[in-house]
Amino acid sequence: MDMDDLKQAFIAWNEELIAANTPKEETYITTKEAEKLLKVCHSTLWRWHNEKYLEKIKIGNKVRYRLSDVERILKGIL
């Protein structure tokens, strides 16, 4: 491995590190979308919010859920 190979490897590693630490824009979904994705009813979402399992987000007078939180539940990561 020469200096150019080492330099390219370091640049690639640095770009991966920057990409991993860059905050991603959050996507919010409606209650109906959360119910459909999780295959649960409205009362289950209400209970999960009270148990802090899946927190709802109030945006103005609308209720939304973070898509990342829903995906976490779907993947089984508690």
Phi and psi in degrees as a GROMACS rama.xvg file:
@    title "Ramachandran Plot"
@    xaxis  label "Phi"
@    yaxis  label "Psi"
@TYPE xy
-97.0584  -176.965  ASP-2
-63.723  -37.3058  MET-3
-66.016  -40.5583  ASP-4
-63.4166  -42.8887  ASP-5
-64.129  -41.4605  LEU-6
-63.5459  -44.3913  LYS-7
-65.1451  -38.9516  GLN-8
-64.9831  -41.1271  ALA-9
-65.8239  -42.0501  PHE-10
-62.1483  -44.6296  ILE-11
-63.2617  -43.2878  ALA-12
-62.6243  -42.1093  TRP-13
-64.7415  -40.8498  ASN-14
-64.2212  -39.8022  GLU-15
-63.479  -41.8069  GLU-16
-64.0151  -43.2191  LEU-17
-64.4974  -44.0725  ILE-18
-63.4303  -37.8329  ALA-19
-69.4585  -29.0125  ALA-20
-99.6147  0.158489  ASN-21
-80.7433  124.834  THR-22
-62.6626  136.629  PRO-23
-95.1746  146.111  LYS-24
-68.9155  130.338  GLU-25
-79.9286  142.102  GLU-26
-108.147  135.182  THR-27
-113.079  141.899  TYR-28
-122.719  159.411  ILE-29
-77.2518  170.37  THR-30
-60.7247  -44.6391  THR-31
-60.8944  -41.6329  LYS-32
-66.0554  -40.2276  GLU-33
-64.2182  -43.3265  ALA-34
-59.2101  -44.385  GLU-35
-66.6385  -45.9349  LYS-36
-64.5389  -41.2797  LEU-37
-88.1865  -10.7773  LEU-38
58.3667  48.6844  LYS-39
-131.914  166.862  VAL-40
-94.7034  172.434  CYS-41
-59.1751  -39.4489  HIS-42
-66.1957  -30.4676  SER-43
-67.9886  -42.3446  THR-44
-62.1011  -40.1874  LEU-45
-61.9862  -45.9008  TRP-46
-64.7118  -43.2057  ARG-47
-61.3212  -36.5983  TRP-48
-65.3769  -44.5913  HIS-49
-63.4379  -31.3942  ASN-50
-86.2416  -0.244371  GLU-51
63.0501  24.8476  LYS-52
-81.8859  -41.112  TYR-53
-141.777  103.379  LEU-54
-84.424  138.076  GLU-55
-87.2628  155.01  LYS-56
-118.446  130.104  ILE-57
-93.3951  120.134  LYS-58
-117.472  102.113  ILE-59
66.6068  -123.436  GLY-60
-105.595  16.1243  ASN-61
-107.081  147.048  LYS-62
-100.435  130.562  VAL-63
-133.798  162.76  ARG-64
-126.106  145.045  TYR-65
-72.1575  129.323  ARG-66
-61.9527  -34.8925  LEU-67
-63.4023  -35.6032  SER-68
-68.609  -40.1459  ASP-69
-64.8741  -43.3866  VAL-70
-63.6837  -36.5998  GLU-71
-60.1442  -42.5681  ARG-72
-66.8052  -42.5898  ILE-73
-62.3028  -34.2392  LEU-74
-81.2972  -9.32332  LYS-75
84.6755  16.1578  GLY-76
-91.5227  110.663  ILE-77
